[in-house]
Amino acid sequence: MAGTIWTIGHWTCPEEVVLETLGGAGIDELVDVRRLPGSRRSPQFDAEEMTRWLGEAGIGYRRLAELTGRRPKQRDVDPELNAGWQNTSFRNYADHTLGEEYEAGIAQLTALAAEHHVAVMCGEPMPWRCHRLLISNTLVARGWEVVHLRAGAALVEHELGAWGARPVVREDGTVIYPPEAQEEA
């Protein structure tokens, strides 16, 4: 096992609840993978604001643009590779995971996780409804343990293929979701 990486979705939680959840897992670095690092609904989750209150709690903050969600269709990826996803946004992100930008982001994330207790954060609290699911699949396929944190809920260890389209791990460690492995997302 390479190590452990945690994930969390903030939704509308007060910052105190997020800090308590992160602290309970011993997190000392938060990696933001939101496409837009802010929130109108919850201004405490704007990047500048988070940097401040996380820093006061001894937790580092960084954004990894290479891993952010809401990706457009990747025209250079065979559309059948990830056709197991019914949901277009998940299919587009699955296509993104096959590119160099994503690989660079995963390399940065795992290098950071080799030195710190890292949580990957997005806005969606349910990991099965967020692109953190696909990031988690990649990490688990490469030997990492992934644990999903949810405020006030039990920790959930990520299981490859537990949610959404069934993944197929290729020899190079990339993950695809072909139609013959299809499940509704």
N, C-alpha and C positions, 0 to 999 in steps of 0.2 A: 504494500500500500504506500503510495507516494506521500500521503498526508491528508489533512482535512481542510475543506473549504466550506464555509457556511453561506446561505443565502437568506435574504430578508426582503419583504415588501412593506413599505411604510404606510401606504394608503392615507388615512387621516389621523393616525395615532399622534398623541402628544409626544414631543421630543423626549420627555421623561420615560415614557413607556418604551420607546425605541432604545434609549440608553440602558434601561434596566434589562431589556432583552439581549442587547449586545454584550453588556457586562456579564450577564449570567453565562454566556458562552466564552468569555475571555477574549472577545474581539478587540484587537488594537489597530486594525486598519479596515476602513470601509471603502469599497470600490463601487462607484456609482456607474451603472450601465443604462441609465435612462437616456433616451434620445434627446430629450429636452430637460436639462438639469434644474428644474424648478417646478413649482406647484402653485397654481392660483388658489386651489381649495385649501392647501396647507402650506402657507408661506414659510413655516419653519423648515421646510424641506428644499428651499432655494439653496443652490450650491454655496453661496457666500455665507448664508446663515448657518448651514450645516457645518461648514468648515470651522466656524466660531464655536458652536456648542459642542461639537465632537472634540475639537481641540481642548476645550476646557475640561473635558472628561478623559483626556489622554488617549483619544482615538484619532488616528490619522484619516484624512479624507483625500481621495483622488478619483478622478473620472477616467475611465477607459473608453474613449470614443470608438475604438475598434470593436467593442462588444455591445454597443448600444443597439436597441431594438428599432422597430418600425422601418424595416429595410424594403427598398423597392425590388421589383422582379430583377433577378440576375440573368441577363440575356445570354451570358456565356456558359450557363449551366444547363445540361440536358434536363428538360422539364419532367422527364420520367423518374429521375433519381430520387426526388422527394415528393412524388405524387401521392404518397400515402397520407399526406396531410390534406384534410378537407379544408381547413382554415387557411386562407391566402396569406395572412401575416406570418403564420408559423411556417408555411411552405417557403415564403420569401426568405425568412431568417435561416431556415435549414439550408437553402441555397447559399446564403452568405457564409455559413460555417465552412463551406468548401473552398473559400478564398484565402489569399495571402493576408489580407487585412485582419481577418478573424484569427488566423494562426498567430499573427504577431500579438494580438490581444491576449490570446490564451497563454502564449509564452510569457508575456509580462505578468499576467495574473498568477501563473504557477511559480514564477520566480519570486514574486512578492509573498506568496503563500509558503514558500520554503523558509522564509525569514520571519513571518508574522502570522497571527491568527486573523484571517481575512474573511470578511463577509461581503458578498456581492449583493448590491441593493438596486431594486427598481421600485416603482410605485405600486404595482399590483401585489396584494398580500398573498394570494393563492399561487403557489409555484407552478401548478399545472395550467394556469391561465396566463403565464408570462413567458417571455423568451428565456428567462433563467432556467426553464425546463430544458431547453436545447443546450445551453451552456453546461448545465449539470450532466446531461447525457454525454457530452464530449469529455468532461472531466472524469466521470465514472469509467468510461470506456478506456481511459488512459491510466487507470489505477488509483485515482483519487477517491476519497470518501467525501460525499457531499451531504450536508445536513441542512435542512430547511428550518429556519427560525420563524415562529409566528407568535406575536404578542399574546400572552395568556393561553397559549396552546402547547401541546406536547411537541417536542422535537420530532422531525420526520427525516429518517435517513433516506436519501434518494436511491431508488431502484431503477436501473436502466430499463426503460420500456413500461414502467408502471402506469404512465399516463400518456394519452395521445397516440399518435402513429407509432407503430412498432419500429424501433431502430435496428439497423443492421450495421455492425462495426466492421469496417474494412481493414485490410492488413496494415494500412498506413495510419490507423487510429482515427480516421475520419468516420463520421456517422452519417448514414443516409437512411431515408424513409421511403422505400419503394412501394408501389401500389399493391403488390402481392402480399405485403405485410400490413396492409391498410386496416386502421381502426379509426373511428370518428374522433376528431379532436375537439 
